[in-house]
Amino acid sequence: MLNRLLDDCFLSEFQSEVIEVEEENGLYWHALRETIFFYEGGGMSSDEGVIANHPVLALREKRGMLWHLLDVKLSGQVHLSINMHARFRKCQIHTAQHLISALVNQVYHTEVLAHHVSDEQNDIEFNLKSFSEKQVSELQILCNGLIRDDLPIKVFYPTHEEAMKHAPLKRLAHDDLRVVSIGNLDYNPCGCMHVPSLRYIQSIYIMGYEKTTNGYKILYQAGDQLLENIDKRYTVLDEAGKALALPHLYINSGIYKLGNEVKALSADLIVWKHKYYKLGAADLAKRFPHTIFMEFDDIDVKSLSQYARYIVSHYERIVVFVAKIYDSAQVVIAVSSTLEEKADDLYRRIAPVLHLHGGGNEVLAQGGGAWHKNLFEQIKILLTAE
């Protein structure tokens, strides 16, 4: 089903007539005498827009006609309006795909395997045996050079015989044949919408490439999409630059310096933790001659177990630490290896009663569960009861 109104990507306003309506789940499918709405295909998504100021919710093909889904039932003459920004962006991306594919095909004698489009980036997969950064640069220069040359883009409706004269090696349909050409560079069957000449693409940026099972995938952005993504990334860079108090070009140096400072601070933290453990352990050993019970609300799980392990390795003690970490409880029991009591035995004594999960070995056992304000006292009672 070919629609010659789609040959002009700038045709975004149109007057048509409703010829048939079908109701479905409280919504209405409208078939029009003519339409300027593009229905998804060839890697290009459907147009967005309104009919008589009502948003078009979906499109579908049925019985050789394009149907438009609305939330109201319309009749007679209606006005169609397309979201031109969304359409133009898609046309730029699709025409850019044709241009990149034609150049890669001519220069490297390869074929397109797949094409994918997204808001952030697009990709074309080729059955290339190899690809490199140098080729990325060359391809981008070639693309943008042709954009500056502003090669025309034309839409043809040739017979099969006429098309075969221009593209004898291409797989061409025998009916409903629509061909899009880019100057003398490319002659391709395509049912999608395109910009009228290459200058409307504005610019192409080859973002890189990826190895795939069947070849290589070339990543690209084009036109308005490229400008929008530059704006997004510039905003992020601007925020990062302000946070680091550095111009954009020196952000990497700032991040590297910050990373080194974090490493140095982490090393200092380990030293100060060790000093804290040493002083704290000595104090607790004086205060608790046998079992050390302590409750914390300002310590992480790793530090809790490290502190307990340090104490029992330097003093003949049983250590029972309980910490509130957000809305959960963390319990650590450590026992000096010279004592008869075993950490895992003590933990098993309290875990079922207090619904704690976890476990351990003879020297250290730990786990967690739900926090409540009487948990610490309950643990003390359970472990000190005869």
Summary of the structure (lengths in Angstrom):
residues: 386
radius of gyration: 34.9
end to end distance: 88.6
largest distance: 101.0
contacts: 1137
relative contact order: 0.08
helix: 40%
strand: 30%
